Each structure stands twice: as C-alpha cells, then as structure tokens.
Amino acid sequence: MTSRWHARRARLIFRSELKDSEVRVVATPYEEFTREWWARRQMADVAVLETAKLLFYLAGGRFLSGRG
C-alpha cells in the first residue's frame, strides 16, 4: 500500500523492475485526497512535486536508494 499521490509512479517502477511478476499497487484509503487538489496549498505542492518526479522517471532519470 502506498500514497495515492505516487501510486502511478510506484506501479511503473515495480513493473519495470519485476518484469516476471504480477504487480498490484494499492493506494491507502486513509490519506486525504480530493479531485480539487489545486484549491489546497499542501495538496497542490505534492501534486506538482509528484508530477516532476514522474516526468524525471519517464525521461530515464533514477533516484539513488541511499546517500553517499
């Protein structure tokens, strides 16, 4: 289970890395989410950041798993 905000990106990554497995990503029902996310500053910030992360991943970028 993951945040609804990054479920799409998580699904893409897991399916890419686990090609021979069936992957199901489920978003948590306990996190606040509204289709009018742009009306709330915190939700808008998360939406913009997650969009940037998705585009970065789709462009071939990868985040490192650890520091250093």
C-alpha positions, 0 to 999 in steps of 0.5 A: 500500500502506498500514497495515492499521490505516487501510486502511478509512479510506484506501479511503473517502477515495480513493473519495470523492475519485476518484469516476471511478476504480477504487480498490484499497487494499492493506494491507502484509503486513509490519506486525504485526497480530493479531485480539487487538489489545486484549491489546497496549498499542501495538496497542490505542492505534492501534486506538482512535486509528484508530477516532476518526479514522474516526468524525471522517471519517464525521461530515464532519470533514477533516484539513488536508494541511499546517500553517499 
